[in-house]
Amino acid sequence: MSSDNQVLIVGAGPSGLLLAGDLAEAGVRCTVIERRTQESQLTRAFAVHARTMEQLDARGVADQLLATGIRNPVLQFLQIDLSRLPTRYPHVLVTPQYHTEQVLRARALSRGADIREGWEALGLAQDATGVDVRVRAADGSSRTLRAAYVVGADGRSSLVRRSLGLPFPGRSAVRSMMLADVRLADPPKKPPTVGAVGDAFAILVPFGDGWFRIMAWNRRHEMPDSAPVDLEEIRAVARRALGSDFGMHDPRWISRFHSDERQAPHYRVGRVFLVGDAAHVHSPAGGMGMNTSIQDSANLGWKLAAVLHGHAREALLDTYEAERHPVGRRVLRLSGALLRGVLTTPRAFRGFRDITARTVLRLPPVARRLGRAMSGIDIAYGAPAGAHPLTGKRAPDVLLSDGRRLYEALRGRRFVLVTPADAALSSSVTEVWADAVECVTPAGLTSKSVLVRPDAYIAWASSEQSPHRRAEQIRQALAGHCGEGAGAA
């Protein structure tokens, strides 16, 4: 039995890899086990939204991912303009999921995470001090790995979730969705291309490297996932839904799958956590599933590190479920409503639906609200009664007096205190909370002091003007969020 791990992560998809990188960078010993032995090209996700790009920016890898895809300022599925989002990333990045995994894997390995391919989890049991996970190693041998905490990032059929006895209630949103990556003889002039005619739906998305992802659904021919699918069937659906098949040829893979809407009732059971598809699965409408999964891990990683390093009490880990479960539920409702609006409208009302949707989505307040919701920019977490209105909100990427941006300062994986210049306060923070907090000054004038969590959400804020009272409030906030600090005595 090995007990070298503080955290054992089951699954090396996007959520597991981001979490591994965060933990390793924070000095937490972590191992990722993944039953796959080679990179898969059979990935469904291809949309990376603004809030996920901001999380990658706070880890220094956003530019790497940007270089792999196409930036689209319009969310074609609904013709939502994203160009005015208050972010450095006012677009949706279209790139295959395997590119996201490559970037996150490289980061995790460079920070010291241990990723073991060909290792499969078989079951687990936990006690008051840790979790034992039975695994089959790459050489076929069985052994038990022990860790202080285990995170299930092992997808919709999660062994970790089933081992906990958690149900996965929900329903199938759409059956027999077909996917393929293809070449096109006659590409559309303005991709991505989306179309629906009631009994057929298709979306065609360019990856920027000559390959296109086609997603197609045919109400007239719904088959089980195991049923074979050929390119001609996909071509026929594209011609009905899009008006053309654009000369599709030479698919590098074709797959048939069904899309579920499900959510586990709990994301934490004792020392075991669920992230990503192990906790929730959504319809593909809006491309929010992978983004929600990555943001789960961004929320959980710093909390695990804080508890393991003694900067926070165990109760902090309860806030993971409290904050992320409502987000998963909201994405389920939004993506489900979008999908049903496209696929299930009766033929007699289809024209009315299209006209109404176009009219409503042209209203600036509606378009802004939907764009912020789908991009993740408007996600906020609950705040205690009486807290400053900024508490729990996303932190904007403000310019700092030293020339950096806030999200660059967050790359240290610590809290960042943004406050007006105060040499004595800065020295105090450096002496007492140096391991957990960086103190910075904004480039412009400000009347606020803001404590930003490592996941770029605001933990505490104050508009106090008196330097003395402000300093005292800050010290209390730091003690509450970051522990008493090394020099508090």
Residue pairs with C-beta under 8 A, 6 or more apart in sequence:
1 132
1 143
1 144
1 145
1 146
2 143
2 144
2 145
2 146
3 130
3 146
3 147
4 29
4 31
5 29
5 30
5 31
5 145
5 146
5 147
5 148
6 23
6 28
6 29
6 30
6 147
6 148
6 149
6 308
7 23
7 28
7 29
7 30
7 31
7 147
7 148
7 149
7 150
7 151
7 304
7 308
8 30
8 31
8 33
8 131
8 133
8 145
8 147
8 149
8 150
8 151
9 16
9 19
9 20
9 30
9 31
9 32
9 33
9 150
9 151
9 153
10 16
10 32
10 33
10 121
10 133
10 150
10 151
10 152
10 153
10 154
10 158
10 159
10 160
11 32
11 33
11 34
11 152
11 153
11 154
11 155
11 158
11 276
11 278
12 20
12 32
12 33
12 34
12 36
12 101
12 105
12 115
12 117
12 153
13 101
13 153
13 155
13 276
13 277
13 293
14 45
14 97
14 100
14 101
14 104
14 276
14 290
14 293
14 294
15 153
15 275
15 276
15 277
15 293
15 294
15 296
15 297
16 32
16 34
16 151
16 153
16 154
16 275
16 276
16 297
17 32
17 101
17 104
17 105
17 107
17 108
18 55
18 59
18 104
18 108
18 294
18 297
18 298
18 301
19 30
19 151
19 153
19 275
19 297
19 300
19 301
20 30
20 32
20 108
20 113
20 115
21 59
21 104
21 107
21 108
21 111
21 113
22 59
22 297
22 298
22 301
22 302
22 305
22 413
22 454
23 30
23 113
23 301
23 304
23 305
24 30
24 108
24 111
24 112
24 113
25 59
25 111
25 413
26 301
26 302
26 305
26 309
26 413
27 305
27 309
28 304
28 305
28 308
28 309
30 113
30 114
31 113
31 114
31 115
31 116
31 145
31 147
32 108
32 113
32 114
32 115
32 116
33 116
33 119
33 120
33 121
33 135
33 145
34 115
34 116
34 117
34 118
34 119
35 118
35 119
35 120
35 121
36 117
36 118
37 117
37 118
37 138
38 117
39 98
39 101
39 102
40 98
41 96
41 98
41 181
41 252
41 253
42 253
42 255
43 96
43 97
43 98
43 101
44 97
44 179
44 257
44 284
45 97
45 100
45 287
45 289
45 290
46 94
46 95
46 96
46 97
46 205
46 207
46 213
46 287
47 92
47 93
47 94
47 286
47 287
47 288
47 290
47 291
48 65
48 69
48 92
48 93
48 94
48 95
48 100
48 290
48 291
49 92
49 93
49 287
49 288
49 291
49 374
49 375
49 376
50 82
50 85
50 87
50 89
50 90
50 91
50 92
50 375
50 376
50 377
51 87
51 291
51 295
51 375
51 376
51 377
51 379
51 394
52 290
52 291
52 294
52 295
52 376
53 62
53 65
53 66
53 87
53 88
53 89
53 93
54 62
54 87
54 88
54 89
54 394
54 397
54 407
54 456
55 294
55 295
55 298
55 455
55 456
56 62
56 65
56 103
57 88
57 89
57 397
57 407
58 407
58 410
58 411
58 454
58 455
58 456
59 107
59 411
60 107
60 408
60 411
61 103
61 104
61 107
62 89
64 103
65 93
65 95
65 99
65 100
65 103
66 93
68 95
68 96
68 99
68 103
68 208
69 93
69 94
69 95
69 96
69 99
69 207
69 208
70 93
70 94
70 95
70 206
70 207
70 208
71 91
71 92
71 93
71 94
72 82
72 91
72 92
72 93
72 94
72 192
73 81
73 82
73 83
73 90
73 91
74 80
74 81
74 82
74 83
75 82
75 92
75 286
75 371
75 374
76 192
76 193
76 194
76 203
77 194
77 203
77 285
77 286
77 287
77 338
78 286
78 338
78 357
78 361
78 370
79 358
79 361
80 361
80 367
80 370
80 371
80 374
81 367
81 371
82 90
82 91
82 92
82 371
82 375
83 90
83 91
84 90
84 368
85 371
85 372
85 375
85 377
86 377
86 396
87 375
87 377
87 397
88 397
92 287
92 375
94 192
94 205
94 206
94 207
94 208
95 207
95 208
96 181
96 207
96 213
97 290
100 290
100 294
105 115
108 115
109 115
116 137
116 138
117 138
118 137
118 138
119 135
119 136
119 137
119 138
120 135
120 136
121 133
121 134
121 135
121 154
121 159
121 160
122 134
122 135
122 136
122 142
122 159
123 133
123 134
123 159
123 163
124 131
124 132
124 133
124 134
124 150
124 160
124 163
124 164
124 272
125 131
125 132
126 132
126 150
126 270
126 271
126 272
129 148
130 146
130 147
130 148
130 271
131 146
131 147
131 148
131 149
131 150
131 270
131 271
131 272
132 144
132 145
132 146
133 144
133 145
133 146
133 147
133 150
134 142
134 143
134 144
135 142
135 143
135 144
135 145
136 142
137 143
148 271
148 308
149 271
149 272
149 273
149 304
149 308
150 160
150 271
150 272
150 273
151 160
151 272
151 273
151 274
151 275
151 300
152 158
152 159
152 160
152 161
152 272
152 273
152 274
152 275
152 278
152 279
153 275
153 276
153 278
153 293
153 297
154 160
154 278
155 276
155 277
155 278
156 168
156 260
156 262
156 277
156 278
156 281
158 274
158 277
158 278
160 272
160 274
160 278
161 168
161 264
161 274
161 278
161 279
164 269
164 272
166 264
166 265
166 266
166 269
166 274
167 264
167 265
168 262
168 263
168 264
169 262
169 263
169 265
170 260
170 261
170 262
170 263
170 281
170 332
171 260
171 261
171 262
172 258
172 259
172 260
172 261
173 259
173 260
173 261
173 282
173 283
173 336
173 339
173 340
174 217
174 258
174 259
174 283
174 339
174 343
175 222
175 258
175 259
176 217
176 218
176 221
176 222
176 223
176 224
176 225
176 227
176 256
176 258
177 215
177 216
177 217
177 256
177 257
177 258
177 259
177 284
178 214
178 215
178 216
178 217
178 218
178 229
178 233
178 234
178 237
178 254
178 255
178 256
179 213
179 214
179 215
179 216
179 254
179 255
179 256
179 257
180 213
180 214
180 231
180 234
180 248
180 251
180 253
180 254
180 255
181 207
181 211
181 212
181 213
181 214
181 251
181 252
181 253
182 211
182 212
182 214
182 231
182 248
182 249
182 250
182 251
182 252
183 210
183 211
183 212
183 248
183 249
183 250
184 212
184 246
184 247
184 248
184 249
185 246
185 247
185 248
185 249
186 244
186 246
186 247
187 206
187 212
187 246
188 204
188 244
188 246
191 204
191 205
191 206
191 212
192 203
192 204
192 205
192 206
193 202
193 203
193 204
193 242
194 202
194 203
194 204
194 242
195 201
195 202
195 203
195 241
195 242
195 243
196 202
196 241
196 342
196 343
197 240
197 241
197 350
198 219
198 343
198 345
198 346
198 347
198 350
199 218
199 219
199 220
199 240
200 216
200 217
200 218
200 219
200 220
200 237
200 240
200 241
201 216
201 217
201 237
201 241
201 342
201 343
202 214
202 215
202 216
202 217
202 237
202 238
202 241
202 242
203 214
203 215
204 212
204 213
204 214
204 238
204 242
204 246
205 212
205 213
205 214
205 215
206 212
207 213
211 252
212 246
212 248
214 234
214 238
214 248
215 284
216 234
216 237
216 238
216 241
217 237
217 343
218 233
218 236
218 237
219 343
221 233
223 229
223 256
224 256
225 256
225 257
225 258
226 256
227 256
228 256
229 254
229 255
229 256
230 254
231 248
231 249
231 251
231 254
234 245
234 248
234 254
235 245
235 248
236 245
238 244
238 245
238 246
238 248
239 245
259 281
259 282
259 283
259 284
259 339
260 281
261 281
261 282
261 283
261 332
261 335
261 336
262 280
262 281
263 279
263 280
263 281
263 325
263 328
263 329
263 332
264 274
264 278
264 279
264 280
266 274
266 321
266 325
267 273
267 274
267 275
267 279
267 296
267 320
267 321
267 324
267 325
268 274
268 317
268 318
268 320
268 321
273 300
273 317
273 320
275 293
275 296
275 297
275 300
276 290
276 292
276 293
276 294
276 296
276 297
277 289
277 293
279 296
279 324
279 328
280 292
280 328
280 331
280 332
281 289
282 288
282 289
282 292
282 331
282 332
282 335
282 336
283 335
283 336
283 338
283 339
284 335
284 339
285 335
285 336
285 338
285 339
285 342
286 334
286 335
286 338
286 374
288 331
288 334
288 335
288 374
288 376
289 331
289 335
291 376
292 327
292 328
292 331
292 376
295 324
295 327
295 376
295 379
296 324
296 328
298 455
298 456
299 320
299 323
299 324
299 455
300 320
300 324
301 454
301 455
302 413
302 453
302 454
302 455
303 312
303 316
303 317
303 319
303 320
304 317
305 413
306 312
306 316
306 436
306 482
306 483
307 313
307 314
307 316
307 317
309 435
310 483
311 435
311 436
311 482
311 483
312 481
312 482
312 483
322 382
323 381
323 382
327 379
330 373
334 373
334 374
341 353
341 357
345 353
360 366
361 367
361 370
369 378
371 377
372 378
377 394
378 394
379 394
380 392
380 393
380 394
380 457
381 392
381 457
382 392
383 391
383 392
384 391
387 460
387 461
388 460
388 461
388 462
388 463
389 461
390 448
390 450
390 458
390 461
391 458
391 459
391 460
391 461
392 457
392 458
393 457
393 458
394 456
394 457
394 458
395 406
395 450
395 452
395 456
395 457
395 458
396 406
397 405
397 406
397 407
398 405
398 406
398 418
398 442
398 443
398 444
399 405
399 406
399 442
399 443
399 444
400 406
400 409
400 418
400 440
400 441
400 442
400 443
401 421
401 440
401 441
401 442
401 443
402 440
402 441
404 440
406 416
406 418
406 440
406 452
406 456
407 456
409 416
409 438
409 440
410 416
410 452
410 454
410 456
412 438
413 454
414 435
414 436
414 437
414 438
414 454
415 433
415 436
415 437
415 438
415 451
415 452
415 453
415 454
415 459
415 478
415 481
415 482
416 437
416 438
416 439
416 440
416 451
416 452
417 429
417 437
417 438
417 439
417 440
417 449
417 450
417 451
417 452
417 474
417 478
418 440
418 441
418 442
418 446
418 449
418 450
418 451
418 452
419 425
419 439
419 440
419 441
419 449
419 450
419 470
419 474
420 441
420 442
420 446
420 447
420 449
420 470
421 441
422 467
422 470
422 471
424 471
425 439
425 467
425 470
425 471
425 474
426 439
428 471
428 475
429 437
429 439
429 474
429 478
430 439
431 487
432 478
432 485
432 486
432 487
432 488
433 478
433 482
433 483
433 485
433 486
434 486
435 485
435 486
436 478
436 482
436 483
436 485
437 451
437 478
437 482
447 463
447 465
448 461
448 462
448 463
449 461
449 462
449 464
449 470
449 473
449 474
450 458
450 460
450 461
451 458
451 459
451 460
451 461
451 474
451 477
451 478
451 481
452 458
452 459
453 459
453 481
459 477
459 481
460 477
460 480
460 481
462 470
462 473
462 474
462 477
464 470
464 473
478 485
479 485
479 488
